[in-house]
Amino acid sequence: MGVASIAPIAASAEPAAAIPVAEHCRSWLAIDAEIDRLSERWAALSDRGASAAAECEQVEAQLERLRHVQADRLEQIAGAEARDLQAVASKLAVLACLTREDGGPVHEIVTEALGLLQRRPLG
């Protein structure tokens, strides 16, 4: 579905309440994609053993930092009211990512709802 490719991480000085829900969601999805990329990098480095230990530690530190930022973004998303269909679709995109590994009926319901919203004009 490509939900992680919605937008790059947005660095903003605005207070969290002033940032639209969709921006928080785009940021969360971008961070999720970066965590996936770094996790793959970490796995490749760990296969190389001691010769890559220092870089592996750097990647681990980046992953830890990103996981904390992502958890903060998720709290912001959960606490923000979706006031339009764009915000609803954005929240569903985050939920689709959160449930993708488990799959099952919850993931199917979320992805179906997200697909329906993506096929209609959001305004």
Backbone torsions as a table, in degrees:
resi	resn	phi	psi	omega
1	MET	NA	-23.0	174.8
2	GLY	74.0	27.5	-176.7
3	VAL	-66.8	-24.5	-179.1
4	ALA	-74.5	-12.9	-177.4
5	SER	-97.4	17.6	-176.6
6	ILE	-62.6	-44.1	-178.6
7	ALA	-166.8	157.9	176.1
8	PRO	-73.2	168.2	178.6
9	ILE	-62.3	129.2	-178.7
10	ALA	-99.9	117.9	175.4
11	ALA	-93.0	119.7	-175.0
12	SER	-135.9	144.7	177.4
13	ALA	-93.3	-0.8	-179.1
14	GLU	-70.6	149.0	173.9
15	PRO	-62.7	149.7	-176.1
16	ALA	-54.2	-38.4	-177.6
17	ALA	-67.1	-25.8	-177.7
18	ALA	-84.3	-15.1	-178.2
19	ILE	-84.4	129.8	179.9
20	PRO	-60.7	148.7	179.2
21	VAL	-52.0	-43.1	-177.8
22	ALA	-60.1	-35.3	178.0
23	GLU	-66.5	-43.5	176.2
24	HIS	-59.3	-42.1	-179.1
25	CYS	-66.6	-44.2	177.4
26	ARG	-59.6	-42.1	178.4
27	SER	-63.0	-45.5	179.7
28	TRP	-60.0	-45.4	-179.0
29	LEU	-65.0	-38.9	178.1
30	ALA	-65.7	-41.6	177.3
31	ILE	-63.7	-40.6	178.6
32	ASP	-60.2	-42.5	178.3
33	ALA	-64.4	-39.6	178.8
34	GLU	-67.6	-38.2	175.6
35	ILE	-61.8	-42.8	177.5
36	ASP	-60.6	-45.1	-179.3
37	ARG	-63.1	-46.3	-179.9
38	LEU	-67.4	-33.5	177.4
39	SER	-63.8	-40.9	176.1
40	GLU	-64.7	-40.4	177.8
41	ARG	-62.6	-44.3	179.5
42	TRP	-59.9	-44.2	179.4
43	ALA	-61.2	-42.6	179.1
44	ALA	-64.4	-40.8	179.5
45	LEU	-68.0	-40.1	-177.8
46	SER	-66.3	-25.7	175.9
47	ASP	-69.6	-22.1	-178.2
48	ARG	-84.6	-10.0	175.1
49	GLY	77.4	-147.9	-173.0
50	ALA	-61.0	-28.1	-178.1
51	SER	-65.3	-19.5	-178.7
52	ALA	-116.0	15.4	-174.4
53	ALA	-60.1	-42.9	-178.3
54	ALA	-64.5	-45.3	179.1
55	GLU	-66.5	-36.5	178.4
56	CYS	-60.8	-41.4	177.7
57	GLU	-64.6	-38.3	177.9
58	GLN	-63.4	-43.3	179.2
59	VAL	-64.5	-41.5	177.4
60	GLU	-59.4	-42.3	178.9
61	ALA	-63.7	-42.2	177.3
62	GLN	-62.4	-43.6	179.2
63	LEU	-60.9	-43.1	179.7
64	GLU	-61.4	-46.1	179.2
65	ARG	-61.3	-46.2	-178.8
66	LEU	-64.9	-37.0	178.4
67	ARG	-63.8	-37.6	177.2
68	HIS	-67.3	-44.4	178.3
69	VAL	-61.7	-43.0	-179.4
70	GLN	-63.8	-40.3	177.8
71	ALA	-63.4	-40.1	176.4
72	ASP	-62.5	-44.5	179.1
73	ARG	-60.9	-39.9	-179.5
74	LEU	-63.7	-39.3	175.5
75	GLU	-61.8	-41.6	178.7
76	GLN	-63.8	-42.1	179.6
77	ILE	-63.3	-45.8	-178.5
78	ALA	-63.6	-34.8	-177.9
79	GLY	-85.4	-8.7	-178.1
80	ALA	-94.5	138.4	179.5
81	GLU	-82.0	129.8	174.6
82	ALA	-80.6	115.1	-174.4
83	ARG	-105.9	-2.8	177.8
84	ASP	-151.0	173.1	-176.7
85	LEU	-65.7	-30.7	176.9
86	GLN	-62.2	-43.5	179.0
87	ALA	-66.2	-40.2	177.5
88	VAL	-62.3	-47.8	179.4
89	ALA	-62.1	-38.2	178.9
90	SER	-64.8	-43.7	177.1
91	LYS	-63.4	-39.9	178.4
92	LEU	-65.1	-34.6	177.7
93	ALA	-63.0	-40.6	176.5
94	VAL	-64.8	-45.5	179.6
95	LEU	-62.2	-38.0	177.3
96	ALA	-60.6	-41.0	177.2
97	CYS	-65.8	-42.5	-178.8
98	LEU	-64.0	-29.2	-176.5
99	THR	-102.5	-1.3	-173.2
100	ARG	-61.8	-38.5	-177.5
101	GLU	-72.9	-33.7	178.4
102	ASP	-76.6	-30.6	-178.0
103	GLY	61.7	-144.8	176.1
104	GLY	77.8	-172.7	-173.8
105	PRO	-63.7	-36.1	-179.6
106	VAL	-64.1	-46.3	179.1
107	HIS	-62.1	-42.1	179.3
108	GLU	-62.5	-41.3	179.0
109	ILE	-63.8	-46.2	-178.1
110	VAL	-64.0	-46.5	-178.1
111	THR	-68.4	-32.9	175.9
112	GLU	-65.7	-45.8	179.1
113	ALA	-62.7	-42.7	178.5
114	LEU	-62.5	-43.0	178.3
115	GLY	-60.6	-41.2	178.1
116	LEU	-63.3	-42.4	-180.0
117	LEU	-67.9	-35.8	-179.7
118	GLN	-70.0	-24.9	179.7
119	ARG	-83.1	-12.2	178.0
120	ARG	-109.3	149.0	-178.9
121	PRO	-61.9	129.5	177.6
122	LEU	-100.9	136.9	-177.5
123	GLY	-139.6	NA	NA
